[in-house]
Amino acid sequence: MKFTIHENFDGSTLEEMLKTLHVPKKELHLLRMSKDVTLNGEPARLNSPIHSKDVVVLPDDGSKSQYKPSYRTCDVLYEDRYLAVLFKPRGVKTHPNEMSETNTLMNHAIYTLDADYLEPVHRLDQETKGVLLVAKYPLVKKMLDHMLSEREIKRTYIARIDTKRLIEKQTISAPIAKNPKERNKYHVTDKGKEAVTHITKSHVTPDYCELEIELETGRTHQIRVHLAHIGSPVIGDPLYGNATLRDLQLFSYRIEFTHPLLQKTVRVELDRKTL
C-alpha cells in the first residue's frame, strides 16, 4: 500500500503515525519484522522519522476478497486509492451469505472497481438503499473499523413514517437482540446489546413525516426496530410494520468522516429528489 505522508504527521515516526491511525498490534508487529517497508524508495523501519510529502510503501499481507464478479457494474459515489463509497439499490444484499451468491453489491463492486481486496465497513439491510463505505486495503479496513467503533464515521439516514404528526427530536436507547419467537426479526429486550438511535430532524409533508436519523451503534435492523418500538414503524416495512408491499422508505442518506490517510473530510450525500 503506497501513500504520501500528510502534514499532520510531519516529524513523527512511521510507527507513531500508524498507532495514531489505530493499526492493531498484530499488524504493527508484522510490519516491524518486514524488510519490504520503504520510505521515498529506500528500505525503512517503523521507527524511521517521516515528513510531509514523504512517500511510504507498506507491504500487503496478500489478502484478496473472495467475491465472485457479477459482471454487472455498481454506482460509485466517491473513490480514491484506499476506499470508496458505493450506492446500494433496494433489494440488493450488501454481501453474499454464501460465496456461491453473485448478485450482491460486493459482487458488483469487485467487478466495477480495480481492486483485489474490497470489503464493506458497515452493512445495509437488503431493503435499505443508499451510501455504503468499502475499504480497498486490509490496513485501511482496520483503520475504518476502529473509526466506526469509536463513532468517528457519521452516518445519517432518512426514514419516512406514515403519520402527519410531527415526531419530536429524541434519542432512543433500547437494547436489541434476536427475537426467539419470530425468525429473522429482532426486538427490544433488556437481554440485548446496547443500541442508540438519534432522531435529529423531523418535518411533515402532505403524505408522511420524514425523519433524519443518526446511528450511534449499528445493530441489525436497529432503526426499524427502534421506530417500531416507539409506535412509528417505517413505511413499507412488512417485518416491523403492517406493510403488504416491500417498499421500505429507509435510506442511507449521508456518510461523513475524516479520511485516515488523506486527512481530508469525505462527505457523500444523496440527492433527496432520488429517494
C-alpha positions as CSV (number, residue, x, y, z in Angstrom):
1,M,0.0,0.0,0.0
2,K,1.5,3.3,-1.2
3,F,0.7,6.6,0.4
4,T,2.1,10.1,0.9
5,I,2.6,11.5,4.4
6,H,0.2,14.2,5.3
7,E,1.5,17.3,7.1
8,N,-0.5,16.3,10.2
9,F,2.1,13.5,10.7
10,D,5.2,15.6,9.9
11,G,8.1,14.9,12.4
12,S,6.6,11.7,13.9
13,T,7.8,8.2,13.2
14,L,6.1,5.8,10.9
15,E,5.1,3.7,13.8
16,E,3.7,6.7,15.7
17,M,1.5,7.6,12.7
18,L,0.2,4.0,12.4
19,K,-0.6,3.9,16.1
20,T,-2.4,7.2,15.8
21,L,-4.5,5.6,13.0
22,H,-5.1,2.6,15.3
23,V,-3.4,-0.1,13.2
24,P,-3.7,-3.2,15.5
25,K,-0.7,-4.6,17.4
26,K,-0.5,-7.8,15.3
27,E,-0.2,-5.8,12.1
28,L,2.3,-3.4,13.6
29,H,4.5,-6.4,14.7
30,L,4.4,-7.9,11.2
31,L,5.4,-4.5,9.7
32,R,8.3,-4.2,12.3
33,M,9.6,-7.6,11.1
34,S,9.1,-6.8,7.4
35,K,12.0,-5.9,5.1
36,D,9.6,-4.5,2.5
37,V,8.7,-1.2,4.1
38,T,10.1,1.7,2.0
39,L,10.4,5.4,2.6
40,N,11.0,7.5,-0.6
41,G,12.1,4.4,-2.4
42,E,14.6,3.3,0.3
43,P,14.3,0.5,2.8
44,A,12.9,1.8,6.1
45,R,11.9,0.7,9.6
46,L,8.8,1.7,11.5
47,N,10.9,3.8,13.8
48,S,12.0,5.9,10.8
49,P,11.1,9.6,11.1
50,I,8.7,10.8,8.5
51,H,7.9,14.2,7.0
52,S,5.2,15.8,4.9
53,K,5.1,14.6,1.3
54,D,7.4,11.6,2.1
55,V,6.2,8.5,0.1
56,V,5.7,5.3,2.1
57,V,5.1,1.8,0.8
58,L,3.8,-0.8,3.2
59,P,3.7,-4.5,2.1
60,D,0.3,-6.1,1.8
61,D,-0.5,-9.3,3.6
62,G,-1.7,-10.9,0.3
63,S,-5.4,-10.8,1.4
64,K,-7.8,-10.9,-1.5
65,S,-11.6,-10.7,-1.4
66,Q,-13.3,-13.9,-2.5
67,Y,-16.4,-12.4,-4.0
68,K,-17.2,-13.7,-7.5
69,P,-17.6,-10.9,-10.0
70,S,-21.2,-10.4,-11.2
71,Y,-20.2,-8.8,-14.5
72,R,-22.6,-6.0,-13.5
73,T,-21.4,-2.5,-12.6
74,C,-22.4,-0.6,-9.4
75,D,-22.7,3.1,-8.9
76,V,-19.5,4.6,-7.4
77,L,-20.3,7.9,-5.5
78,Y,-16.7,8.5,-4.3
79,E,-13.4,6.7,-4.9
80,D,-9.7,7.1,-4.1
81,R,-6.8,4.7,-3.9
82,Y,-7.8,3.5,-0.4
83,L,-11.6,3.4,-0.1
84,A,-14.8,4.0,-1.9
85,V,-18.4,5.0,-1.2
86,L,-20.9,3.0,-3.2
87,F,-24.7,3.2,-3.9
88,K,-26.6,0.2,-2.8
89,P,-30.0,-0.3,-4.5
90,R,-33.1,-1.5,-2.7
91,G,-33.5,-5.3,-2.8
92,V,-29.8,-6.0,-3.2
93,K,-27.8,-7.6,-0.3
94,T,-24.7,-5.9,0.9
95,H,-22.6,-9.1,0.6
96,P,-23.3,-12.8,-0.1
97,N,-24.2,-15.1,2.8
98,E,-22.6,-17.9,0.8
99,M,-19.7,-17.4,-1.6
100,S,-21.7,-19.0,-4.4
101,E,-24.0,-16.0,-4.5
102,T,-23.2,-13.5,-7.2
103,N,-26.0,-10.8,-7.1
104,T,-25.0,-8.7,-4.1
105,L,-23.4,-5.2,-4.0
106,M,-20.0,-6.7,-3.3
107,N,-20.2,-8.9,-6.3
108,H,-21.0,-5.9,-8.4
109,A,-18.2,-3.9,-6.7
110,I,-15.5,-6.4,-7.2
111,Y,-16.4,-6.3,-10.9
112,T,-16.5,-2.5,-11.1
113,L,-13.5,-1.4,-9.0
114,D,-9.9,-2.1,-9.8
115,A,-9.1,-3.8,-6.5
116,D,-8.2,-7.3,-5.4
117,Y,-9.3,-6.6,-1.9
118,L,-12.6,-4.9,-1.3
119,E,-14.6,-5.2,2.0
120,P,-17.6,-3.4,3.4
121,V,-17.0,-1.3,6.6
122,H,-20.7,-1.5,7.5
123,R,-23.8,-3.1,6.2
124,L,-27.3,-2.1,5.0
125,D,-30.4,-4.2,5.2
126,Q,-31.4,-5.7,1.9
127,E,-34.4,-3.4,1.5
128,T,-32.5,-0.2,2.5
129,K,-30.9,1.8,-0.3
130,G,-28.2,4.4,-0.1
131,V,-24.5,5.0,0.6
132,L,-22.1,2.3,1.7
133,L,-18.4,2.6,2.6
134,V,-15.9,0.0,1.5
135,A,-12.1,-0.4,2.1
136,K,-9.7,-1.3,-0.7
137,Y,-6.8,-2.5,1.6
138,P,-6.8,-4.6,4.7
139,L,-4.9,-1.9,6.8
140,V,-7.4,0.7,5.7
141,K,-10.2,-1.6,6.7
142,K,-8.7,-1.9,10.2
143,M,-8.4,1.9,10.5
144,L,-12.0,2.4,9.4
145,D,-13.3,-0.4,11.6
146,H,-11.8,1.4,14.6
147,M,-13.3,4.7,13.5
148,L,-16.7,3.1,13.1
149,S,-16.5,1.6,16.6
150,E,-15.4,4.9,18.0
151,R,-18.3,6.7,16.2
152,E,-15.9,8.8,14.1
153,I,-17.9,7.9,11.0
154,K,-21.1,9.8,10.9
155,R,-24.0,8.0,9.2
156,T,-27.2,9.8,8.6
157,Y,-30.4,8.0,7.5
158,I,-33.8,9.2,6.3
159,A,-36.9,7.4,7.4
160,R,-40.5,8.1,6.3
161,I,-43.3,7.4,8.8
162,D,-47.0,7.0,8.0
163,T,-48.3,9.9,10.1
164,K,-49.0,13.6,9.6
165,R,-47.9,14.2,13.3
166,L,-44.5,15.7,13.9
167,I,-42.3,13.3,15.7
168,E,-40.1,15.0,18.2
169,K,-36.3,15.0,18.1
170,Q,-35.2,12.4,20.6
171,T,-32.7,9.7,21.4
172,I,-33.9,6.1,21.5
173,S,-31.7,4.0,23.8
174,A,-33.0,0.5,23.9
175,P,-31.1,-2.8,23.7
176,I,-31.8,-5.1,20.8
177,A,-31.5,-8.9,20.3
178,K,-32.8,-11.6,18.0
179,N,-36.4,-12.4,18.6
180,P,-36.5,-16.1,19.6
181,K,-40.2,-16.4,18.7
182,E,-40.0,-14.9,15.2
183,R,-37.4,-15.9,12.6
184,N,-35.3,-13.1,11.1
185,K,-36.8,-10.5,13.5
186,Y,-35.1,-8.5,16.3
187,H,-36.8,-6.9,19.3
188,V,-36.1,-4.6,22.2
189,T,-35.2,-6.6,25.3
190,D,-33.1,-6.0,28.4
191,K,-31.1,-9.0,27.4
192,G,-30.0,-7.4,24.1
193,K,-26.9,-5.4,23.1
194,E,-26.7,-1.7,23.5
195,A,-28.4,0.2,20.7
196,V,-28.7,4.0,20.4
197,T,-30.6,5.9,17.7
198,H,-30.8,9.7,17.5
199,I,-33.7,11.4,15.7
200,T,-32.1,14.7,14.8
201,K,-34.7,16.3,12.5
202,S,-38.3,15.9,11.7
203,H,-40.7,17.5,9.3
204,V,-44.2,16.7,8.0
205,T,-45.1,16.6,4.3
206,P,-48.6,16.2,2.9
207,D,-48.0,12.4,2.8
208,Y,-45.8,11.4,5.7
209,C,-43.4,12.5,8.5
210,E,-39.8,12.4,7.4
211,L,-37.0,11.9,9.9
212,E,-33.3,12.4,9.8
213,I,-31.6,9.8,12.0
214,E,-28.0,9.3,13.2
215,L,-26.8,6.0,14.4
216,E,-24.6,5.8,17.5
217,T,-24.5,2.0,17.3
218,G,-25.1,-0.3,14.3
219,R,-27.2,-3.3,15.3
220,T,-29.1,-5.3,12.8
221,H,-32.4,-3.7,11.8
222,Q,-31.7,-1.1,14.5
223,I,-33.6,1.9,13.0
224,R,-36.6,-0.3,12.0
225,V,-36.8,-1.9,15.5
226,H,-36.4,1.3,17.4
227,L,-39.0,3.2,15.3
228,A,-41.5,0.4,15.7
229,H,-40.7,0.3,19.4
230,I,-41.9,4.0,19.7
231,G,-45.0,3.2,17.7
232,S,-43.8,4.7,14.4
233,P,-42.7,1.9,12.0
234,V,-41.1,2.8,8.7
235,I,-43.4,3.0,5.7
236,G,-43.2,-0.2,3.6
237,D,-41.8,-2.4,6.4
238,P,-43.5,-5.8,6.3
239,L,-41.3,-7.1,9.2
240,Y,-41.9,-4.4,11.9
241,G,-44.9,-2.7,10.5
242,N,-48.1,-3.8,8.7
243,A,-47.0,-3.2,5.1
244,T,-48.0,-5.7,2.5
245,L,-45.6,-4.5,-0.2
246,R,-41.9,-4.4,0.1
247,D,-41.2,-0.7,-0.4
248,L,-39.1,0.2,2.7
249,Q,-38.8,4.0,3.0
250,L,-35.5,3.9,4.8
251,F,-32.4,5.4,3.1
252,S,-28.7,5.6,4.0
253,Y,-28.6,9.3,3.1
254,R,-25.2,10.6,4.1
255,I,-21.8,9.5,5.3
256,E,-19.1,11.8,6.6
257,F,-15.7,11.1,8.1
258,T,-12.0,12.2,8.2
259,H,-10.0,10.2,5.7
260,P,-7.3,8.3,7.8
261,L,-4.6,8.7,5.2
262,L,-5.5,11.8,3.2
263,Q,-6.7,13.6,6.3
264,K,-9.5,15.3,4.5
265,T,-13.2,15.3,5.1
266,V,-15.1,12.9,3.0
267,R,-18.8,13.7,2.8
268,V,-21.1,11.8,0.4
269,E,-24.8,12.7,0.3
270,L,-27.6,11.5,-1.9
271,D,-29.8,13.9,-3.8
272,R,-33.1,13.9,-1.9
273,K,-35.0,14.0,-5.2
274,T,-33.7,10.5,-5.9
275,L,-35.1,8.9,-2.7
